[in-house]
Structure formats: C-alpha cells, structure tokens
Amino acid sequence: MSTTGQSNADFLQQHAAAARIGLAGGSALIDRGIRKAQRLIVDDAAGSAWSHAFLIGEQRSDGQWWVLESDLDLRHKQIRLGAQENRLAKYFDAAEWPNLAVLDFGLDAAQTRQVLATALDLLANATRYSLREIVGTLFALAKPSLRERDNLLAREGSLYCSAFVQHCYASAGIRLAAGLATKNTTPHDIARSRLPHRAATLLRQSGASA
C-alpha cells in the first residue's frame, strides 16, 4: 500500500505496532549518500528510496511510540553513535524524512517479545554504530560475491542500522535477507525481503522502493 498525501505523523501512527520495521529515506547528506550507494543493487540510477532502518518498539506511558535503532545522532549538541531509543516523532519531519515505510511480517507474540528483547539487550550493552562496517558493506555492494561472507571490516560489538534490524529478527528465527551476511545487509535489502509481509509506504522522492 503506497500513499503520498499523509503527513509523516499520521502515516507512522496509523501503521505503528510493536516490532514492525520502519524504513526511512532521508534528505541529509549522509542519507543521500547511502541511498545513492545502493544503486549497485537496484535498477534505478537514483539509488534506493531508503537510507535507514529501525524497529518500532512500544507505546509508553507518555502516550508516545518509541523506536529502537542503531544510528548516528549528532543533534542537540549530543553525540550518540550506536544502539539507542528515540520517540517515533523523530521521523515526523517530512523535509528531513521524505520517504517512509512500515513493514509488517506478521510476528506472533513470542517473536515480538524476542525481537524487542534482543534490541533492548543491544541497547544495554552500548552496541556501537560502525562507519567502518558501512565501508565494508560498500565494498561488498561493488563485488556481490562478498555479500554472503562476513563483512571485511567487521568489528565486535558494532551494528549499523539495517544490520541491527536483521540481527534482532534473526534472534527470533527470521532471516529478512537470506543469503546475505548480517553486516552486509542494507536498508534496501530489507525493503525487498522475499518473506511474506505487508508494506505501507509514503514516498515523496525518487529512488527504488523495493
């Protein structure tokens, strides 16, 4: 299901549910670079619609939905590099996040608990966001035979955004991108997962969406 007319807030709140996967395509320089780099695996010169992947967590006592993710957060004079928890409202700005998707893989209650428990464990252990592993994934995009092997620049205790999501789902026995090493998984690989799922998308900028 695809739409263009909703606000980010309305779209995300309509489709939010625990352990669903969120995809975002950002307009910041680093996001545009990640989207463009994925042109090597999509049939679109503009690259992918997606630059970031995250997990939707739970709706808390503050009435807000929260997300679990591995990200680079350089805002508000703070620097957070790695696993973190943020309000879903982080993605409400349409200028900053013109493309959004929510993927529902139909998890049962036990799978939902496992995915979120794994994400929280990564958060508690201060799992880092590794730019080095991003570079390793770029190498693998240029040479597809490397994608099923361990990331050439892998480091212990690190997961970038889509690897974080893949890792959490794998803990519940779900391989979103079969045949790919966890640390060579891109946001677009998750978007085009062959596992049965429902996808709601909000697209405002060009780029392959699946």
Legacy VTK file of the C-alpha trace (Angstrom):
# vtk DataFile Version 3.0
C-alpha trace
ASCII
DATASET POLYDATA
POINTS 210 float
0.000 0.000 0.000
1.512 3.297 -1.099
0.414 6.853 -0.375
1.707 10.386 -0.878
-0.896 12.569 0.804
-0.481 11.855 4.518
1.744 13.630 6.992
4.619 11.613 8.419
2.990 11.677 11.838
-0.358 10.369 10.607
1.286 7.689 8.476
3.560 6.350 11.213
0.938 6.436 13.942
-1.520 4.620 11.679
0.870 1.749 10.996
2.906 1.575 14.215
2.926 -1.730 16.101
5.489 -3.434 18.298
8.443 -4.997 16.429
7.346 -3.811 12.999
10.188 -2.496 10.859
10.444 1.134 9.851
12.347 2.318 6.792
13.251 5.930 6.149
14.812 7.779 3.252
16.465 10.931 4.499
17.457 14.176 2.813
20.649 14.842 4.826
23.976 14.466 3.029
24.865 11.122 4.604
21.380 9.753 3.865
21.584 10.812 0.240
24.977 9.125 0.015
23.646 5.845 1.436
20.658 5.919 -0.914
22.878 6.592 -3.937
25.373 3.860 -2.992
22.618 1.249 -3.165
22.198 1.902 -6.898
24.593 -1.033 -7.274
21.826 -3.418 -6.158
18.735 -1.697 -7.565
17.553 -0.978 -11.080
17.374 2.772 -10.555
20.089 5.333 -11.250
18.793 7.388 -8.311
19.591 4.523 -5.970
17.270 3.393 -3.223
14.405 5.221 -1.562
15.838 4.062 1.787
18.798 5.163 3.896
17.843 3.917 7.368
16.061 1.029 9.091
14.698 0.834 12.628
12.413 -1.196 14.879
9.174 0.174 16.242
9.143 -0.540 19.957
6.202 0.047 22.257
3.774 2.801 23.134
4.856 4.074 26.544
3.069 5.742 29.433
3.841 9.115 27.821
1.455 8.136 25.026
4.314 8.103 22.508
5.517 5.271 20.299
9.254 4.646 20.700
11.778 3.159 18.288
14.884 1.043 18.819
17.683 1.603 16.345
21.383 1.948 15.694
22.066 5.402 14.380
24.361 8.416 14.225
22.761 11.140 16.324
24.644 14.430 16.198
21.772 16.706 17.113
21.231 18.972 20.117
24.968 19.145 20.949
24.935 15.439 21.803
26.787 12.647 20.045
25.302 9.138 20.139
26.827 6.530 17.881
25.059 3.207 18.110
22.080 1.490 19.689
19.581 3.966 21.083
15.929 4.546 21.832
14.028 7.523 20.463
10.467 8.673 20.076
8.843 7.812 16.774
8.352 11.568 16.450
11.986 11.710 15.328
10.649 10.817 11.869
7.730 13.254 11.733
9.589 15.954 9.737
8.726 15.425 6.058
11.556 17.665 4.847
14.109 15.617 6.768
12.462 12.242 6.043
10.572 12.431 2.721
10.274 8.649 2.327
8.876 6.266 4.929
7.718 2.657 5.082
6.414 0.298 7.751
6.822 -3.450 7.169
4.636 -5.991 8.966
5.970 -9.560 8.900
3.072 -10.907 10.962
5.102 -11.775 14.063
3.348 -13.686 16.825
3.545 -12.611 20.466
6.623 -14.733 21.250
8.512 -13.487 18.198
7.611 -9.897 19.024
8.970 -10.271 22.571
12.164 -11.888 21.299
12.871 -9.206 18.698
12.355 -6.372 21.190
14.277 -8.157 23.962
17.262 -8.557 21.649
17.113 -4.896 20.661
16.999 -3.822 24.305
19.955 -6.081 25.078
21.966 -4.387 22.330
20.971 -1.028 23.793
22.013 -2.074 27.312
25.371 -3.288 26.005
26.060 0.009 24.229
26.380 -1.565 20.783
28.211 0.858 18.526
27.380 2.219 15.063
30.404 1.418 12.924
31.223 3.628 9.950
33.994 1.148 9.261
31.419 -1.586 8.675
29.492 0.724 6.335
32.652 0.960 4.226
32.935 -2.848 4.300
29.370 -3.128 3.043
30.142 -0.680 0.212
32.985 -2.993 -0.844
30.528 -5.893 -0.884
27.990 -3.930 -2.939
30.641 -3.439 -5.591
31.546 -7.135 -5.535
28.363 -9.185 -4.947
30.264 -12.401 -4.187
31.367 -10.794 -0.929
27.843 -10.108 0.316
27.263 -13.600 1.735
30.589 -13.520 3.589
31.425 -11.735 6.818
31.883 -8.001 6.407
35.549 -7.402 5.575
35.740 -4.600 8.134
33.537 -6.144 10.822
34.262 -5.298 14.432
32.870 -6.853 17.584
30.097 -5.016 19.398
29.028 -2.997 16.373
25.937 -2.973 14.158
24.770 -0.270 11.770
21.052 0.331 11.292
19.912 -2.404 8.907
22.322 -4.944 10.407
20.774 -4.106 13.807
17.296 -4.888 12.460
18.450 -8.068 10.701
20.208 -9.257 13.871
17.136 -8.699 16.049
14.825 -10.543 13.656
17.317 -13.400 13.272
17.154 -13.907 17.047
13.503 -14.869 16.515
14.395 -17.243 13.677
13.555 -14.803 10.870
16.131 -14.069 8.172
14.934 -10.962 6.382
17.568 -11.156 3.656
18.508 -14.808 3.222
21.927 -15.417 1.736
23.400 -12.141 2.984
25.718 -11.731 5.937
24.055 -9.694 8.675
26.695 -6.974 8.459
26.327 -6.694 4.683
22.574 -6.033 4.836
21.324 -2.686 3.525
18.004 -0.926 4.141
17.007 -1.799 0.571
17.657 -5.499 1.187
15.105 -5.357 3.997
12.648 -3.427 1.814
12.727 -6.160 -0.815
12.660 -9.120 1.579
11.090 -12.170 -0.032
9.428 -13.210 3.205
5.642 -12.699 3.221
4.804 -9.290 4.632
2.654 -6.211 4.237
4.317 -2.919 3.369
2.853 0.552 3.777
4.887 3.275 2.042
4.912 7.048 1.930
7.094 8.212 -0.951
7.951 11.774 -1.954
11.388 11.392 -3.529
12.694 9.241 -6.364
14.550 6.001 -5.813
13.740 2.310 -5.941
11.404 1.382 -3.092
11.590 -2.450 -3.270
LINES 1 211
210 0 1 2 3 4 5 6 7 8 9 10 11 12 13 14 15 16 17 18 19 20 21 22 23 24 25 26 27 28 29 30 31 32 33 34 35 36 37 38 39 40 41 42 43 44 45 46 47 48 49 50 51 52 53 54 55 56 57 58 59 60 61 62 63 64 65 66 67 68 69 70 71 72 73 74 75 76 77 78 79 80 81 82 83 84 85 86 87 88 89 90 91 92 93 94 95 96 97 98 99 100 101 102 103 104 105 106 107 108 109 110 111 112 113 114 115 116 117 118 119 120 121 122 123 124 125 126 127 128 129 130 131 132 133 134 135 136 137 138 139 140 141 142 143 144 145 146 147 148 149 150 151 152 153 154 155 156 157 158 159 160 161 162 163 164 165 166 167 168 169 170 171 172 173 174 175 176 177 178 179 180 181 182 183 184 185 186 187 188 189 190 191 192 193 194 195 196 197 198 199 200 201 202 203 204 205 206 207 208 209
